[in-house]
Amino acid sequence: MSEIQPYKATERRGETFSYLPQLSPDKITKQIQYLVSQGWNPSIEHTEPEKAFSHYWYMWKLPFFGETSVAKIVAELEACHRANPGHHVRLVGYDNYAQSQGTAFIVYRAGR
């Protein structure tokens, strides 16, 4: 339990897992596998750190409807990060059935 980060009123957090330490590449891969196993459609978004809490993030390509290859999703995340090194990059899993986001979490934080 010591790995969970305490809430600080001066520090803004966002998305799933934001109070945990940075996810390792292996843990990110497992989260992507979970997203795919649920039948959710992955989508990659990015934004400048100062705009991270606005409602709009830039979409990296269109959502990857029906994509089941974890390696392809990881490759697209890395491509987005390389193309936008000063941005936060997040992965969103859209749930067709509930017509909402099933998950969303920041994969790359700017400056890390």
C-alpha positions as CSV (number, residue, x, y, z in Angstrom):
1,M,0.0,0.0,0.0
2,S,2.9,2.4,0.4
3,E,3.1,2.8,-3.4
4,I,-0.2,4.7,-3.5
5,Q,0.4,8.4,-3.8
6,P,-1.3,10.7,-1.2
7,Y,-3.7,13.4,-2.4
8,K,-2.1,16.9,-2.4
9,A,-4.5,19.8,-2.9
10,T,-1.7,21.7,-4.8
11,E,-1.2,18.8,-7.3
12,R,-3.7,17.9,-10.0
13,R,-4.2,14.3,-10.9
14,G,-6.1,12.9,-13.8
15,E,-7.3,9.6,-15.3
16,T,-7.3,6.0,-14.1
17,F,-4.1,5.1,-12.1
18,S,-3.0,8.7,-11.5
19,Y,-2.4,8.0,-7.8
20,L,-0.2,5.1,-8.5
21,P,3.5,5.2,-9.6
22,Q,4.2,5.3,-13.3
23,L,3.2,2.0,-14.9
24,S,6.0,-0.2,-16.3
25,P,5.9,-1.2,-19.9
26,D,4.8,-4.7,-18.9
27,K,1.9,-3.3,-16.8
28,I,0.8,-1.0,-19.7
29,T,0.8,-4.0,-22.0
30,K,-1.4,-5.9,-19.5
31,Q,-3.8,-3.0,-19.4
32,I,-4.0,-2.9,-23.2
33,Q,-4.6,-6.7,-23.2
34,Y,-7.5,-6.1,-20.8
35,L,-8.9,-3.4,-22.9
36,V,-8.8,-5.6,-26.0
37,S,-10.2,-8.6,-24.1
38,Q,-13.3,-6.5,-23.1
39,G,-14.0,-5.8,-26.8
40,W,-13.3,-2.1,-26.3
41,N,-12.1,0.1,-29.1
42,P,-8.7,1.7,-28.4
43,S,-8.1,5.3,-29.2
44,I,-5.0,7.4,-28.6
45,E,-5.2,11.1,-27.6
46,H,-2.6,13.7,-26.7
47,T,-2.4,17.3,-25.3
48,E,-0.1,19.9,-23.9
49,P,0.4,19.5,-20.1
50,E,-1.2,22.9,-19.4
51,K,-4.4,21.8,-21.2
52,A,-4.6,18.3,-19.7
53,F,-7.6,19.2,-17.6
54,S,-9.7,20.8,-20.4
55,H,-12.3,18.7,-22.0
56,Y,-10.6,18.4,-25.3
57,W,-7.5,16.3,-26.2
58,Y,-6.2,15.9,-29.7
59,M,-7.0,12.6,-31.3
60,W,-4.1,10.6,-32.8
61,K,-5.6,9.2,-35.9
62,L,-9.1,7.7,-35.7
63,P,-10.1,5.2,-33.0
64,F,-8.7,1.7,-33.8
65,F,-12.1,0.0,-34.3
66,G,-11.8,-3.7,-33.9
67,E,-8.0,-3.7,-33.3
68,T,-6.9,-6.7,-31.3
69,S,-3.2,-6.6,-31.8
70,V,-1.5,-5.3,-28.6
71,A,1.7,-4.8,-30.5
72,K,0.1,-2.5,-33.0
73,I,-1.5,-0.4,-30.2
74,V,1.8,-0.1,-28.4
75,A,3.5,0.9,-31.7
76,E,0.9,3.7,-32.2
77,L,1.3,4.9,-28.6
78,E,5.1,5.1,-29.2
79,A,4.6,6.9,-32.5
80,C,2.3,9.4,-31.0
81,H,4.8,10.0,-28.2
82,R,7.7,10.5,-30.6
83,A,5.6,12.9,-32.7
84,N,4.5,14.9,-29.7
85,P,7.3,14.7,-27.1
86,G,6.1,17.6,-25.0
87,H,2.6,16.2,-24.7
88,H,0.8,13.8,-22.4
89,V,-0.4,10.8,-24.3
90,R,-3.3,8.7,-23.1
91,L,-5.1,5.5,-24.2
92,V,-8.9,5.4,-24.1
93,G,-11.0,2.2,-24.4
94,Y,-14.4,2.9,-25.9
95,D,-17.2,0.5,-24.9
96,N,-19.7,0.1,-27.7
97,Y,-22.3,-1.5,-25.5
98,A,-22.4,1.1,-22.8
99,Q,-21.6,3.9,-25.3
100,S,-19.0,5.4,-23.0
101,Q,-15.3,5.1,-22.1
102,G,-14.5,1.8,-20.5
103,T,-11.1,3.1,-19.4
104,A,-8.7,6.0,-20.0
105,F,-5.2,6.4,-18.6
106,I,-2.1,8.4,-19.3
107,V,0.6,6.3,-20.8
108,Y,3.3,9.0,-21.3
109,R,3.5,12.2,-19.3
110,A,5.4,15.1,-20.7
111,G,8.9,15.4,-19.5
112,R,9.2,11.7,-18.5
